[in-house]
Amino acid sequence: MINLAPKTRLLIIEDDPQLSFGLSLFLESEGYHVDQTEDGEEGLRRAIALPGHDLIILDANLPGRNGFEVLREMRMQGVSTPVLMLTGLGAHEDKMRGFELGADDYLTKPFKTEELVARIQAVLRRSQEGGQDASGIYGVGGLRVDLSNETVSRNGEPVDMTDLEFKLLRYLILHRGRTATREQILRDVWQLPSTIETRTIDRHINALRSIMDGEDEGTWPIKSIYGVGYKIVAVERIRE
């Protein structure tokens, strides 16, 4: 088991009171602090409120708002808290919908508690790596990106890019596999209020795609998540 920081906070949004209560007791016995709610609207309110949680366990079928709506609204409002969807909806299209809206993991019911704990630990670990470790060398889309030296090369030759393009690429790499909302990008890369609307993000995304492998949405490493933001995939860590 990973070494948990004190009071690692989880929020369970689950409309089955028996399951929610049982999960809370179990996860608290594993060293987590657990909050819970059975309603989608209340879950959204808690998800976007400060001081926030380290991870949210989210059901899909909820009263008030369903889990997909809660997830979409969270990401639209710039909430980057990791989300593990825990639901009885196991169809491929349901899973893809969850990931496209910004879920970090998706586990279907019934499940084993050992697997749930392992997935929670993995999501928390990825979140900590993405949020804190801004070094290393990565490969993505034919590029070699050195975050420590802030250089980018392709086939051994340096690639020219603006400071903002590099900052955006670094941000996406550090949050690889997760959807970065427009609001988050404006706030964290541009240092602009999330209420400002700009197409500059799109132009910078297209500039990055133009120097990467891929010809269209199906092959670009940087994916557009409709109505939400962007996500970079197929990132390989080459060196620490």
N, C-alpha and C positions, 0 to 999 in steps of 0.2 A: 504494500500500500504506500502511496506517495506521502510525503511529509506535508500535511495540511497546515496552512497558516491558521492562526487562531480565528475562530468564528467565520470560517468559510461559509458564505450564505447561499442557500438554495431557495428558490421559489417554486412550489409545485402548484400548477394550475390544472386541476383534475376534478371532474364533476362526480366521480364515484367516491362518496365519503369514506367507505370502508377501505378502498384501495389507497386513497390519499392519506388516511390516518395510519394505515399499516406502513406505507412508504416513509412517512415522517418519522415514526418510531424507529424503523430500521436504519434510516440514514442518520438520525441523531445518534444512534448507537455506534455508527461508523465515524463519528466526530464532526459532523456537519451541523450548522444551525439551519433549521428548516422553517420557512413560512409556507402557508398554504391557503388556497382559495378555490371555490368550486364554480366560479362564475367568470365568463370571459371578459365582461366589462370591468369587473373588479380586478381581474388578473392583469389587464392592460394598465389600469391605473397604478397598480403596484409595480409593474414592470418598468414604467417610465418615471417613477418617483425616486427621489434621492432618499437615503444614501445608495440605493441600488443593491443588486445581488450579483454574486459571482457566476451563477448559472441558473437557467430557468428550465424546468421540466414541464412540457406543455402538451396537453391532450388536444385532439382535433375537434371532437364533438363536445362542445360546451354551450351552456345557455348564455344568452346575451350576445356574445360574439363567438364564432367558432375559432379554433386555434389558428387556422390559416389567416383569418382576418386580424387576430391579435398580433401574429408574427409580422404581417405586412405593415400594420400601423406602427409597431415598435421600430422597424427598420426605417420607415418613412420619417419618423421623428428623431432618427439619429441614434437610437439605442443600440449599442454594439454588444450588449450582454450575450454570451453564448447561450444557445437554445438547443436543448435535446427534446425532440418531439417523441412522446410516448403515447401511442395510439393503437386502436384496433384496425385502423385503415392501412392495410398492407399491400394494396395494389401498387404497381409500378408508377402509375400516373400520380398517385397520392404522394409517394415518396419524392418523385421529381418535383412536384409542386412545393413540397416543404423545403427542399434544398434550394430551389430557385427563389423562394421568398427569403432565404437567409438562414435556414436551420443549419446547425453545425453537426448534428447527428440525428438519426431517425431509427427508433426501436419500436417494433410492433408487439402488441399483446397477443398471447401470453408471453411472459419473459421470465428469465431467471434473475434473481436479485444480484447474483455475482456478476452477471453480464452488465446489468445496469450500473453497478458500482465501477466496473472496469471502464465503461464508456464515459461515465462522469469524470473519472480521473483523466482519461485521454483528452476529453474536450477541455478540461481545465488546464492540462499541461500545454496543449496547443495554443490556448488563449494566452497563457503566461509567456510562451515563447514568442508569439506574435507581438505581444504588447511590450516586451522588455528587451529582447535580444535583437539589437539593430546592427549585428555584425555578420560576417560569414560571406561565402561566395555561393551564388545560386545560378543554375542554368534554367532558362525558360525561353521558348520560342526561338532557339538558335542563338540566344544571347548568353554571355557570361557576365553576371552582374556581381561586382565586388562592393558590398555595402560598406566595408571598413574603409576602403580607399576611395569610394564613390567614383568608380570607373565602370564602364560598360564596353565590352568588346564582342566582336563576331569573327570567327575563324582567325583569331589572333590579332585582328586589326581593331583599333579603337573606334568606337561609335560616338559621334557627336550628338549631344542632346542638351537642351536647356536645363537650367537648374530645376525649374518646375516639373519638367518631364521626368527628371531623375527622382525628384521627391515623390511624384505620383507613383512611379514604378516601384520605388522602395516601399511605399505605403501598401501597395497591393501585395507585394511579395511577403511583407511581414504579416499580412492578414490573409495569406493564401488559403484558398478553399472556402473563404467566407465572403459573403456579399458586403461590399462597402457601399453604403448609401450615398447619394449625392450630398446629403446634409453632412455626413461624416467627412467626406472628402473636402468639402468647402471649409469645414471647421478645422480639420487636422492638417491639411496640405496647404490650402490657401489662407488659412487663418481669417476666414470671413464668416459672418453670421450665417447660420443655416437657413435663415429666412430669405436670403438673397438668391435670385434665380439667375443662372448664367449658363451659356452653352460652351463656355471656355473648357469645361471638363471634357465635353465630347470631342473638341478639337485636339486636346492633349491625348485623349485615349486613342484617337485615330492616328496621331503622330507616332505613338508607341507601337500600334499595330503595324504601321508601315515599315518598321525596321525589324519586325518579328516574322517568323514563319506563319503561314496560314493565309488563305485567300478569302475567307468568308466567316460568318458567325459560327459555322460548324467546326472550323479548324483554327480560328484565332485562340490564342491562350487567354486573352482577356475577353470574357463573356459579358454581354449586356443582359442584365436581369430586368426585364420590362417593368417600368414603373417604380423601380427601387434603386438600382445603381449598377455596379460592376463587380466582377469576381475574376480573379486570375487562377488558372488551373495548370496542372502538369508542371509544377515547379519542383526542381530537384536541388537539394542542398548538396553542393559539391565539396565544400570544405568549411570547417568551423571558423 
